[in-house]
């Protein structure tokens, strides 16, 4: 019985998989945080760009 307990305590075969899972989860949280922080700014930039293109397209269409 002591041998079984010692083997169980010293067995680390699943530890690496758990560590990789934890690292992947942390990377995922970081990515979500980055996109939520910069997402609004990025959306505003593309909206401004799109509005500018629409304005220029309308001006070009009116002169032709």
C-alpha positions, 0 to 999 in steps of 0.5 A: 500500500505504501508503494502505491501511495509513493508512486501516486505522489511521485507521478507527474505525467499529467502535470505537463499537460495541465501546465500547457493548458494553464498557459493556453488559458492565460494566453487566451485571456490576454488576447481577449483583453487586448482585443477588448481594449483596442477593439473600440479604437479599431472600430472607430478608425475603420468607421472614420475611414469608411465615412471618408471614402463614402464622402469622397465617392459621393463627391466624385459621383456628383462631379461626373 
